[in-house]
Amino acid sequence: MTSTDSATTPARRRSGGFFTKFSLVIALVLIVALVIFVLQNTVHTRINSIGWNFDLAQGVWLLGAAAVGSIITLAVTAALRVRRAVR
């Protein structure tokens, strides 16, 4: 019988590969583009949603929509990872 002891096996360092670094750069470019978009769209509009009335700049409203969309994406991705781990 062989047993693997954590003291005898070297710890593997996991470093980000090309895809990780590339996706980080793409995310940074998208964030900068989104901030520029928000700063350029300062026209105030009235937003009516389920009885709530807001008077916000278009860029701010769209920034909020992008944040909600990213949270939904992260939740769905996490649920899929958990489902794969259970299998």
C-alpha positions as CSV (number, residue, x, y, z in Angstrom):
1,M,0.0,0.0,0.0
2,T,1.3,3.4,-0.9
3,S,0.3,6.6,0.8
4,T,1.0,10.0,-0.3
5,D,2.0,12.3,2.5
6,S,1.6,16.0,2.0
7,A,5.0,16.7,3.5
8,T,6.7,14.6,0.9
9,T,4.9,15.8,-2.2
10,P,5.9,19.3,-3.4
11,A,3.1,21.8,-3.6
12,R,2.3,22.7,-7.2
13,R,2.2,26.4,-7.9
14,R,-0.6,27.3,-10.2
15,S,0.3,30.4,-12.3
16,G,-2.0,32.1,-14.7
17,G,-1.5,31.1,-18.3
18,F,-1.9,33.1,-21.4
19,F,-5.7,32.8,-21.5
20,T,-6.0,34.1,-17.9
21,K,-3.8,37.1,-18.6
22,F,-5.5,37.8,-22.0
23,S,-9.0,37.7,-20.4
24,L,-7.8,40.1,-17.6
25,V,-6.6,42.5,-20.2
26,I,-9.9,42.3,-22.2
27,A,-11.8,42.9,-19.0
28,L,-9.7,45.9,-18.2
29,V,-10.3,47.3,-21.7
30,L,-14.1,46.7,-21.4
31,I,-14.2,48.5,-18.0
32,V,-12.3,51.5,-19.3
33,A,-14.7,51.6,-22.3
34,L,-17.7,51.4,-20.0
35,V,-16.4,54.2,-17.8
36,I,-15.9,56.4,-20.9
37,F,-19.4,55.6,-22.1
38,V,-20.8,56.5,-18.7
39,L,-19.0,59.8,-18.6
40,Q,-20.1,60.7,-22.1
41,N,-23.8,59.9,-21.5
42,T,-24.8,62.4,-18.9
43,V,-28.3,63.2,-20.2
44,H,-30.8,62.7,-17.5
45,T,-33.8,60.5,-18.3
46,R,-36.8,59.4,-16.2
47,I,-36.9,55.7,-15.7
48,N,-40.1,54.0,-14.6
49,S,-39.9,50.5,-13.3
50,I,-42.6,48.6,-11.3
51,G,-43.9,51.8,-9.7
52,W,-40.5,53.3,-9.0
53,N,-39.5,56.5,-10.7
54,F,-35.9,57.4,-11.2
55,D,-34.3,60.5,-12.7
56,L,-30.8,59.3,-13.6
57,A,-28.2,59.9,-16.2
58,Q,-28.3,57.3,-19.0
59,G,-24.8,56.2,-18.4
60,V,-25.4,55.6,-14.7
61,W,-28.5,53.6,-15.4
62,L,-26.7,51.5,-18.0
63,L,-23.7,51.0,-15.6
64,G,-26.2,49.6,-13.1
65,A,-27.7,47.3,-15.7
66,A,-24.2,46.1,-16.6
67,A,-23.4,45.4,-12.9
68,V,-26.6,43.5,-12.4
69,G,-25.9,41.5,-15.6
70,S,-22.4,40.6,-14.3
71,I,-23.8,39.5,-11.0
72,I,-26.3,37.2,-12.7
73,T,-23.5,35.8,-14.9
74,L,-21.3,35.1,-11.9
75,A,-24.2,33.4,-10.1
76,V,-25.0,31.2,-13.1
77,T,-21.4,30.3,-13.6
78,A,-21.0,29.4,-10.0
79,A,-24.1,27.2,-10.1
80,L,-22.7,25.4,-13.2
81,R,-19.4,24.8,-11.5
82,V,-21.0,23.4,-8.4
83,R,-23.2,21.1,-10.6
84,R,-20.1,19.8,-12.5
85,A,-18.3,19.2,-9.2
86,V,-21.1,17.2,-7.8
87,R,-21.1,14.9,-10.8
